[in-house]
């Protein structure tokens, strides 16, 4: 069955950007190239809307925290980069904390995250967050059962306290299949510029897939609260996941000047 393209589709496919896609991407065909061009156009629209959101946050001295969680190679970093690409760098931060120091290990678990919370007029994006203790740490033996139980007992109260203090909290979880994670790990390991990302934790991720699933379910059951719900992003297709994540952010924050026509979800 032949694909039918509209006049607008044909115009897009004849642009320089489309021709470049045909020449540089493997297994290119008109439908795939068109989907990518529609993704780029949609992304541009949403990024312009994100600037409106950021201006509102700044002008109204709002404080916003956006958490990106998910399995290794789920696309969290790429989604953050697309979200922040055209924002004013002075008014947002991306936080990706390394493993805790010896001093931090002796502190209240949430203490080092409290230090990273936003000032007035700022958005903070957490590339992994305090939820390391909900899944990654117990699965890999980086915390004790007692430490895990204390975290699970405190996390909802912690989030209630920060939201009651005026912080707007959005929690995104990027979900991918085991096959997709396997594929992405192979791509990372074979890439000269990405292979540094493949850590010892990544090496064990596939072997411990079922353990991750058990702790993920426990996390959702305990922490998917009415005041701080989880938003699950289907991440097997990176482009779709990036668009969905931005749409949810724009939907959840009631900024002035929102273009409802632009922010309404559309398939591409």
For each residue, the residues with C-beta under 8 A, 3 or more apart:
1:
2:
3: 30 31
4:
5: 9 10 13 30 34
6: 9 10
7: 10 11
8: 11 12
9: 5 6 12 13 34
10: 5 6 7 13 14
11: 7 8 14 15
12: 8 9 15 18 34 37 38
13: 5 9 10 18 30 33 34 37
14: 10 11 18 19
15: 11 12 18 19 37
16: 19 20
17: 20 21 37 40
18: 12 13 14 15 21 22 33 34 37
19: 14 15 16 22 23
20: 16 17 23 24
21: 17 18 24 25 28 33 36 37
22: 18 19 25 28 33
23: 19 20
24: 20 21
25: 21 22 28 32 33 36
26:
27: 32
28: 21 22 25 32 33
29: 32 33
30: 3 5 13 33 34
31: 3 34 35
32: 25 27 28 29 35 36
33: 13 18 21 22 25 28 29 30 36 37
34: 5 9 12 13 18 30 31 37 38
35: 31 32 38 39 239 268
36: 21 25 32 33 39 40 239
37: 12 13 15 17 18 21 33 34 40 41
38: 12 34 35 41 42 268
39: 35 36 42 43 239 240 243 268
40: 17 36 37 43 44
41: 37 38 44 45
42: 38 39 45 46 243 266 268
43: 39 40 46 47 82 242 243 246
44: 40 41 47 48
45: 41 42 48 49 262
46: 42 43 49 50 243 246 247 250 262 263
47: 43 44 50 51 82 83 85 86 246
48: 44 45 51 52 86 262
49: 45 46 52 53 250 258 259 262 263
50: 46 47 53 54 83 86 87 246 249 250
51: 47 48 54 55 86 87 88
52: 48 49 55 56 255 257 258 259
53: 49 50 56 57 249 250 253 255 258
54: 50 51 57 58 87 88 91 92 123
55: 51 52 58 59 257
56: 52 53 59 60 62 253 255 256 257
57: 53 54 60 62 63 64 91 121 122 123 253 255
58: 54 55 61 88 91 121
59: 55 56 121
60: 56 57 121 256
61: 58 120 121
62: 56 57 120 121 166 168
63: 57 117 118 119 120 121 122 166 167 168
64: 57 118 122 123 124 167 168 170 253
65: 117 118 123 124 126 162 167 168 169 170
66: 83 123 124 125 126 170 172 249
67: 126 129 131 169 170 171 172
68: 76 79 80 125 126 127 128 129 172 174 245
69: 76 128 129 131 135 171 172 173 174
70: 74 75 76 173 174 175 176 233 235
71: 74 174 175 176 181 205 212
72: 181 185 199 201 202 205
73: 176 181 184 185 188 202 205
74: 70 71 174 175 176 181 235
75: 70 78 79 174 176 235 238 241 242
76: 68 69 70 79 80 127 128 174
77: 80 81 127
78: 75 81 82 238 242
79: 68 75 76 82 83 172 174 233 238 241 242 245
80: 68 76 77 83 84 94 125 127
81: 77 78 84 85
82: 43 47 78 79 85 242 246
83: 47 50 66 79 80 87 125 242 245 246 249
84: 80 81 87 92 94 125
85: 47 81 82
86: 47 48 50 51
87: 50 51 54 83 84 91 92 123
88: 51 54 58 91 92
89: 92
90:
91: 54 57 58 87 88 121 122 123
92: 54 84 87 88 89 122 123 124 125
93: 116 118 122 123 124 125
94: 80 84 124 125 127
95: 116 124 125 126 127 129
96: 126 127 128
97: 100 112 113 116 128
98:
99: 142
100: 97 104 105 112
101: 104 105
102: 105 106
103: 106 107
104: 100 101 107 111 112
105: 100 101 102
106: 102 103
107: 103 104 111 112
108: 111
109: 130 133 147 150 151 154
110: 113 114 130 154 158
111: 104 107 108 114 115
112: 97 100 104 107 115 116
113: 97 110 116 117 126 129 130
114: 110 111 117
115: 111 112
116: 93 95 97 112 113 124 126
117: 63 65 113 114 124 162 167
118: 63 64 65 93 122 123 124 167
119: 63 122
120: 61 62 63
121: 57 58 59 60 61 62 63 91
122: 57 63 64 91 92 93 118 119
123: 54 57 64 65 66 87 91 92 93 118
124: 64 65 66 92 93 94 95 116 117 118
125: 66 68 80 83 84 92 93 94 95
126: 65 66 67 68 95 96 113 116 129
127: 68 76 77 80 94 95 96
128: 68 69 76 96 97 131 132 136
129: 67 68 69 95 113 126 132
130: 109 110 113 133 151 155 158
131: 67 69 128 134 135 155 219 223
132: 128 129 135 136 137
133: 109 130 136 137 138 143 147 148 151
134: 131 137 138 148 151 152 155 215 218 219 223
135: 69 131 132 138 139 212 215 216 219
136: 128 132 133 139 140 142 201
137: 132 133 134 140 142 143 147 148
138: 133 134 135 141 142 143 145 148 215
139: 135 136 208 211 212 215
140: 136 137 201 204 208
141: 138
142: 99 136 137 138
143: 133 137 138 147 148 151
144: 147 148
145: 138 148 149
146: 149 150
147: 109 133 137 143 144 150 151
148: 133 134 137 138 143 144 145 151 152
149: 145 146 152 153
150: 109 146 147 153 154
151: 109 130 133 134 143 147 148 154 155
152: 134 148 149 155 218 222
153: 149 150
154: 109 110 150 151 157 158
155: 130 131 134 151 152 158 159 222 223
156: 159 160 222 223 225 228
157: 154 160 161
158: 110 130 154 155 161 162
159: 155 156 162 163 169 223 225 227 228
160: 156 157 163 164 227 228
161: 157 158 164 165
162: 65 117 158 159 165 167 169
163: 159 160 166 167 168 169 227 228
164: 160 161
165: 161 162
166: 62 63 163
167: 63 64 65 117 118 162 163
168: 62 63 64 65 163 252 253
169: 65 67 159 162 163 228
170: 64 65 66 67 231 248 249 252 253
171: 67 69 223 228 229 230 231
172: 66 67 68 69 79 230 231 233 245 248
173: 69 70 220 230 231 232 233
174: 68 69 70 71 74 75 76 79 233 235 241 245
175: 70 71 74 232 233 234 235
176: 70 71 73 74 75 180 181 184 235 236
177: 180 181 236
178: 181 182 206 209
179: 182 183
180: 176 177 183 184 235 236
181: 71 72 73 74 176 177 178 184 185 205 206 209
182: 178 179 185 186 206
183: 179 180 186 187
184: 73 176 180 181 187 188
185: 72 73 181 182 188 189 198 202 205 206
186: 182 183 189 190
187: 183 184 190 191 194
188: 73 184 185 191 194 195 197 198 202
189: 185 186 195 198
190: 186 187 195
191: 187 188 194 195
192: 195
193:
194: 187 188 191 197 198
195: 188 189 190 191 192 198
196:
197: 188 194 202
198: 185 188 189 194 195 202 203
199: 72 202 203
200: 203 204
201: 72 136 140 204 205
202: 72 73 185 188 197 198 199 205
203: 198 199 200
204: 140 200 201 207 208
205: 71 72 73 181 185 201 202 208 209 212
206: 178 181 182 185 209
207: 204
208: 139 140 204 205 211 212
209: 178 181 205 206 212 213
210: 213 214
211: 139 208 214 215
212: 71 135 139 205 208 209 215 216
213: 209 210 216 217
214: 210 211 217 218
215: 134 135 138 139 211 212 218 219
216: 135 212 213 219 220
217: 213 214 220 221
218: 134 152 214 215 221 222
219: 131 134 135 215 216 222 223
220: 173 216 217 223 224 230
221: 217 218 224
222: 152 155 156 218 219
223: 131 134 155 156 159 171 219 220 228 230
224: 220 221 229 230
225: 156 159 228 229
226: 229
227: 159 160 163
228: 156 159 160 163 169 171 223 225
229: 171 224 225 226
230: 171 172 173 220 223 224
231: 170 171 172 173 248 252
232: 173 175
233: 70 79 172 173 174 175 241 244 245 248
234: 175 237 240 241 244
235: 70 74 75 174 175 176 180 238 241
236: 176 177 180 241
237: 234 240 241
238: 75 78 79 235 241 242
239: 35 36 39 242 243
240: 39 234 237 243 244 268
241: 75 79 174 233 234 235 236 237 238 244 245
242: 43 75 78 79 82 83 238 239 245 246
243: 39 42 43 46 239 240 246 247 268
244: 233 234 240 241 247 248 265
245: 68 79 83 172 174 233 241 242 248 249
246: 43 46 47 50 82 83 242 243 249 250
247: 46 243 244 250 251 263 265
248: 170 172 231 233 244 245 251 252
249: 50 53 66 83 170 245 246 252 253
250: 46 49 50 53 246 247 253 258 263
251: 247 248 263
252: 168 170 231 248 249
253: 53 56 57 64 168 170 249 250
254: 258
255: 52 53 56 57 258
256: 56 60
257: 52 55 56
258: 49 52 53 250 254 255 263
259: 49 52 262 263
260: 263 264
261: 264
262: 45 46 48 49 259
263: 46 49 247 250 251 258 259 260
264: 260 261
265: 244 247
266: 42
267:
268: 35 38 39 42 240 243
